[in-house]
């Protein structure tokens, strides 16, 4: 019962926050005065002057979709270079422990690609591989700016949809805003203030926040143990708020120093969902139709609740292997029952299942339990969340601009059914827009399935799979889904290892996995960004037509059902055969290895 109450409370809190935070962000990106303007306004102007943002009589010079896209790529490439250099040079920088060297080049490539793309996939143990300087000035900074990039791309796309056309000779015709202005506002007015408050709450709950470095403790058994300490709470807040997911410690949010209490666990889930949910309200305000923002929120919420319920029930039911062994999986006095393998006992089945659902329908990837220990049916839920292109709330910005691609497809399908040219906010959806929407919707599945095929079908890829059978396939598929959706969570087991015959091919297996995943993360992050910006640029130049009696309403319950159907249809057609080979077989047979 407590699990269902927690789910209901989480939904209620997110629903309450959505219009408040969404309205605030709409004002921020419209350049209006907000509560923090007196404090942060001078800082914003100083940063924009340092960036030499050009201005005219109407304010910062706007950019069309090509210029906006070039700015995104330029900034992200510079961020990648700086992070790569920092991680490779960390052993000679201040604050590094004496025995801590530079990251290997291939792990550095994967890690830099991971954090710049808001994926935060981790092929390393944070507390043993990275210094506090690398964590703070490298990873935590990227947690802010990579999240900001996703938010501002979404804002640019919404501006394109909301634009009213105008005079083609005007300098503002087809403008999506200015990337540098949007980036500064996203960091200063949205991410920094909320992260600061979140970090204070985490500290109050017991999360670490210190620059004291390592300390040695005496154990009860008479030995000693080295305790790694660092600025954890500050990184924890932005890790969750920015849907990043990379933890200071290797075990992520299962570590008490990162996630100390049941309240911090609940707060973590609220932070993860806060901005992706609120951006639906921002969208509704910017396009002048708040009902449509709530319609998109409703579609996301319905799918999220359905997945959370399935995962909780699957883990409570237990696995076929438990039933075959005669183990009791029903809850009774003194036992929660179910599948407790790999779960943090402080959170139990309900807290773990809900947390895992939240972080895999978004692009967060943080975990508070071992994902690979889920039942077959339970493991299918996070795969389904990622297989939906993570548009069920999704990452900050990226979830909603991915959802808008499906909105365009749903409008097209609806237009075909009523025999009318499809329209979105009065703008005709024509061949160019449909082609772009299809490219954006299908590119991720193509990348993920290609990665999985290379991981399980080539000699180089097979080295990275520690398990065989459906579990091994699930591990490879999950790794591809996670990196191919910029999520970052893992089923574990997918890495290089020493062969039983003594022929150590594991080192090359790690390099192959690092390079394959790093390239995939970069491609699936920036190709869809260019696609949605091109779509926004096309719509920004169109004049809206008046709505008529035959216009398909995009703010009705009927459209919500249609939108969910399109998302499910695309996911089913692309990933259902792969799911059958992995988690579905596992669920039916209880086979692990």
N, C-alpha and C positions, 0 to 999 in steps of 0.2 A: 504493500500500500504506500509506503514512504517513497518508493521509486516513482509511482504515478503522480504523487503530490509534487515531487521535485520537478518532473516534466511539466506539469501544469503551471507551477510557479515560474519556471524558466520562460515558458511561452508568455505568461502574463507580464513579466518584467520586460521582455523584449518588445511586446506590443506597446507597453506604456512608453518605453524609451524611443521608439521609432519616430513618431511625429516630432518629439522635442529635439532630438539630435539631428533628425533629417531637416527640420526647418532651420536649425542653426547652421548646418553646412550649406544649405541653399543661400543663406544670407552671406556667409563667408565668401563663397565663390562668385556671388554677384557683386562683391566689393562693397557691401553695405557695412555700416558700423555695427559692431557687436560688443558684448560686455567686455571682451579682452582687448578691444581696439586701443584704448588709452595706454595700456601697458605694452602691447606687442606692435602697435602701429609704427613707432619709430624704428624698431628692429626690422620690420618688413621693408620699410623704405631704405634703410641702410643696406640691406642685402640686395635689393633690386638695383640700387646704384652700383654696388660692387659687381653685379652681374652685367651691368651696362645694358639693361633692358630699355630698348628704344620706346619713346612715348611721342604722341602727337596731342592735338588739342582735345581728343576724346579719351586720353589715357594711354595705357600700354598698347603698343602696336599689336594688332591681332595676327594670327597665323592661320593659313589654310591647312588642310589636312596633311599635305606633304611637308610643310614646314614644321608643323606640330610633331609629326612622326619622326622627322630628322632630329629634332631636339630630344625626343625620347631616346632614340638610338644613341645619339652623341653622349648624353648624360649617363646612360646605362653602361656604355662602353668605357667611359672614363672611370666610372665606379668600379667596374670589373678589374681594370688595370691596377687601380690603387689597392683594392682588396687583395689581389693576387700577390702584388709586391709586398704588402704588409705581412701576409702569412708566410711567405718565403723568407722574409728577413726577420721574423719575430725573435729568433735566437740571439740577435745582436741588438735588439731594441731594449729599452729600459723595462724592467718589471718581469722579465722572463726568468723562470727558475733555472739554475745552473745546468741541470740535466735535460732541459727541454730544447730540442733542436727545431729546425725548420720543418714545415710540412713537406712530405714528398711531392714532387711536381704534379703527379697525376691526381693525388688527393686534393691538392691546392686548386687545380683546374676545376675539379668537380665542386669543391666547396665555394669557390668564387662564383661559379655559374649558378650554384644553388641559392646563395644569399642575394645576389643581384636580381634574380628572377622571382624573389619572394617564395621560393620553394623550401629552403632550409632543410633539404635532405642532408643527412649526416653520416658520412662514411668514417667517422672518427669519434673518439670519446672526448668530449669537451674539456673535462677537468684534467685529463692526462696529456692532451695534445696541444692545447692552446693556453697562452698566458692571459692574465686579466687584461693586459693592454690590447691583445688581439681581440678578445671578447668585446671590450668596450668600444675601441676606436674602429674596429673592423666590422664585426658581426652586428653589434647593436646599432651602429650608424646605418648599416644597410637595412636593418629591420625598419627603420624610419623611412628612408628614402625609397626603398623598393615598394613599400606599402603606399607611399605618397604617389608614386608613378601610376600604380593601378587606379587610385582614386581620381587623379586628374585626367587620365585617359577617359574614364567613364564620364566625367564632367564635360569634356570636350565632345564626346559622342552625344550626350543629351542636348548640348547647345546646338549641334547640327540638326537634331530631330526637332527642336523647338524653334529654330530659325524660321523667319517668315519670308525668306527670299530677299526681296529688296532690289535696289538699283545695281545692275551688273557692273556699272562703271565705278561704283563706290569701293573704297579701299577695304571696307568692312564686309563686302560681299563674299560669302563663303567662309568667313572667319569662324574658327572654333575656339577662340580665346588665345591666350599666351601661355605656353607651357611653363616658363620660368616663374611667372607670377602665380600661376596655379600651384606649382610645386612648393613655393615658399609658404603660401597660405595653408596648404594641406598640412605641412609639418608644424608651422607655428601655431595655428589656431585650432587644429583638430587633434593631431597625434601627440604633440608634446604635453598639452595641459591634461588630457585624459590619462596619459601614461604616468605623469607625475603623481596624480591622485591615486591611480592604481598601485603604483610602487609603494606609496605610503601605507596603503591598506595591507599589502602583502607583508611589509615589514612588521606591521602591528600584529599580524597573524603568526609571525615567527620565521619568515623567509630571511635568508642571509642578505646582508648589504654591508660589505666591508672591503677594504683594501689591505687587510692584515696579512693576506697570503696564507701559506700552509701552516698548520700547527700539528704537533704530535701529542697523541692522547695515550694514556695507559688503559688497557682493556681489563675487564674483570678476570680474564684468564691469565693475567700476568704479562701479557705481551704489549706491544705498542702498535699504534695505527696512525697513519698520516691522514689528516682531514684537510681536504682542499676547500678553501674559502675564497669568496670573491664578491663582486657587485652583482648579486643574483637577482634581487627584487626588481631593480631598474630594468634589467634585460627581460625579466619575466613579463612585466606589464606590456611592453611593446611587442614582445614575442606573440602575445595573445591578441592584443588590440589590432595589430597590423596583419593578423592571420598569417604570421610567419611560421612559428612552430619549433624553431631550433632552440633546444634547451642549453643551459649552462652546463648541466650534468648529462652524462650519457643516458641515464634512465629517465630523463625529461621530467614530466609532471608527476611521475610516481615517486620522485625524490622529495622527502619532507622539507629539505632546504629550499625547494622551488615551490612546492604545493603543500603547505604544512597542515591544513585543517579542512574539514568539510565545507566551511564557509569560503575558504580560498578556492576550493574546487568549484563551487557554484559561481563565485565571482569570475573565475577563469572562463567558464562557459558564457557568461553574460558579456564579457569583454570580447570574446571571439565573435559573437553574433551581433554585437552592437552596431558597428559601422555598416557591414553588409546589409543588415535589415533596414537601418535608417536611411541608406541611400535610395531605397525605394520611395520613401517619402520625399527626399530631395528631388528625385526624378519627377514625381507627381507635381510638386510645386513649380519646377522649372518649365515643364511643358504645359502648365495651366490646367491640369486635370488630376486632382489628388485621388480621385476614385481609381484611376488607372494605376497609380502607385500602390494603392491598397490591393488592387487585383493581382498585381505581380507578387506582392508580399504574401497574399493568400495562397497563390500557387506554390510558392516556396515553402510556406509553413505546413501545408497539407502533406507535401512529400517528406518534409523533415520529420513530422510527427509519426508518419507511417513507418519510416525507417527506424526511428528510435524505439517504437513499440515492438517491431519485429526483432531487433537486436536484443532487447531486454528479455523478451519471451524465449528466444532461442538459447540464450545463456542460462536462463532460469530452468529451462527444460533439461539441459545437459546434453551430452554427446551420446551417439550410439555405442561408443566404446565403454562409457560409464554404465549404460544400461546393460550391455552384454556382460560386464563384470559383476553385475548385481548390486551396484552402488545406489544408495538412495539419493535421488536428485530433487525430490519434493521438499519444500521448506517445512520445518517443524520446530517446536520449541527448543532453542539452543543451537539451531542450525539454519542458515539461509538456504541450504540446498543448492542445486544448480551446479554450473561449471565454474569453480573458483580458481582453476589453474591459471597462473600468471597474473592474477589480479591483486591489487593492493588492498589489504584487508580493511584499511581505514575507510575505503570508499565502497567496497563490496560490488555486487553485480550491478545494481541499479546505477550507482555513481560512475562506475566504469563504462557501462554500456551507453549511457547518455553522453558522457564525455567523448567517447570514441565516435559516436554519431555526429556530435557537434563539430569535431575537428576534421572529419572526413567529408562532410557535405560542404564545408568551407575549405579553403586551401591552407589550413593551419598545420595539420600534421603533428601537433603535439599529442602525446599519449600519457595516460596515467595507469596503463596496464599493458601487458604483453599482447600485441595484436595477433601474433602467430598462435596464441593459445586459445583463440576463439573457436567455438564449434564451427562446423562447415557452414551451416546456415548463418550463424553469426558473422563469420568472415565474409560472407557474400554481401552483407549490408554496407560496410565501408567501401567495398569494391563498386557497389551500385551507386553510392554517393559520388564517387570519383568518376564512374563511367557515365554519369549524367552531365559530364563536362563541368562538374562542380558549379552548377547554376542554382542549386538549392541553397540559396544565400551566397555561397561561393566566397572567393577572396574579396578583400576590400577593393571595390571597383571592378575587378575582373569578373566577379560572379554576376553582377548586374549587366555589364556590357556583353557577357556571354549569353545571359538570358534574353537580352534585346535581340540577339540574332535569332533565337527561337521565336520571339514575338513576331519578327518579320516573316518567318516561315509559317507561323500559325495564321497570320493575316493573309498570307498567300493561299494557304489551304482553305481558309474560310471564304476568301474571294472566289475560289474555284467552285465551292459548294453552292454559293448563291448566284453564280454567273455574273460577277461584277469585278471590275478592276480593283485589286486589293489596294487599300489605303491605310496609312498610319498617320494619325493627326491631320488628315486631309491631304496628305502627300501621297501621290501614286507610287506604289511599289512596282517597279518595272524590272526588265530582264537584268540590268546591271546590279540592282540591289539584291535580287534573288541569287545571282551567281556569287556575289560576295558573302551573303548569309550562308550559303551552302559550303563555300570554302572554309569559313570560320567554324562551322558546326562539325565538319567531317575531317578536318585536318588533324585534330587531336586523336580520334580513334585510329586513323591510318598510322600515325606515329607510334602510338602505344602498341598496336598489334605487330608492327614491324619490329619494334624493340623486343617484344616477347618472343617472336619467331627467332631472332638472332640469339636471344638468351638461352633458349631451349633446343635450338636446331643446329647450332654450330659448335665446333670443338672449343673455340675460345669462350663462348658463352656458357657452355656446360660446366666449365671449371668453377663458375661462380655459384652454382647450385649445390648446396650441401645436402639437400634431401631429394628423394626420388618420388615417383608416383604423383598423385594429385596434390599432395602437400608441396612438393618441389615445384610443380607447375604453378600452383597458387602463389608461391613466394616470388617467382619470376614475373608472373602477371601483375602481382600487387606492386612490385618495384617499378614496373613499367608504367602502370596506372598512376602511381604516386609521383614519379618524376615527370611523366607526360602530362600531368594536370597541375604541376607546380604545387603539390600538396606537401610531401616531405615525410610522411609516416612510412613505416616499413613493417613487413611481416617477419623480418630477420631471416637468417639463413641464406640470404642472397649476398654472397661475398666470395672472395678467393679463399682457398683453404688448402692444406697439405693433403695430397692424395694418399690413400691407404697403402698404395704400393711403393711409397717412398719417393715417387717422382713428383717433386714439388712444382706443379704448374700453378699453384695458388697465386703467386705474385703477379703473373701475367693476367690471371683471372680478375684480380682486383683492378689492374690497369685498364683492361678491356671494359669492365663495368663502369669505372670512373669516367672514361672518355665517352662511352656510349650514352650514359646518363647525363653527363655535362652538356654534350651537344644537344640532346633531346630537350633538356630544360631550357636552353637558350632559344631553340627554334620554336617550341610551343608557347613560349612567353611572348616573343616579339612578332612572330608572323600574325597571330590573331589580332594583336594591337594594330598593326598596319591595316588589316582587313576592316576592322570596325571603324578606324579613322577614315578609311576610304569610303565606307558606307555613310558615315556621318557627313563627310564632305559632299557626297552626292545629294543627300537629303537637304543639306543646308542651302543649296542653290535652287531648290524647288519652292514654288509658291503653293501654299495650301489652298485646296478648293473647299467650298462650303459643304458641310455634311448634309446628306439627304436621307430620305426614309429607307433607302437600301444600303446605307453605310453600316459596315460591321462594327458594332461597338466593342471596344477593347477594354472596357471597364466593367463588364458584366460577369456574373457567375458562369454563363455559357462559354465565354471566352477563356475563363480560368480553366474549365474542363478541357477545352480544345488545346490550350497551351500545355497542360500536363500531358495530354495524349501525344502531342508532337514530341515532347521530351522523352517520354517513355518509348515511343516508337523508334526514334533515332537510336537510343541506347540499346533497345532490344535487338534491333537489326545488326548492330555493330559488335556488341560484346556478348550476346547470349550464348553463342557457340563456345566462346572461351570460358565463360562462367561454368558451362556444363562440364568441361574437362577438369576443372579445379574444385571450387568450393561446393558445387552441387553434388559431384561424385563423393566428395568427402562427407557431406551431410548425410547421404543415403547409405554409405558403407561404414563410416567411422574410421576409414583407413587414414593413417598418418604418414607412414613412410613406405 
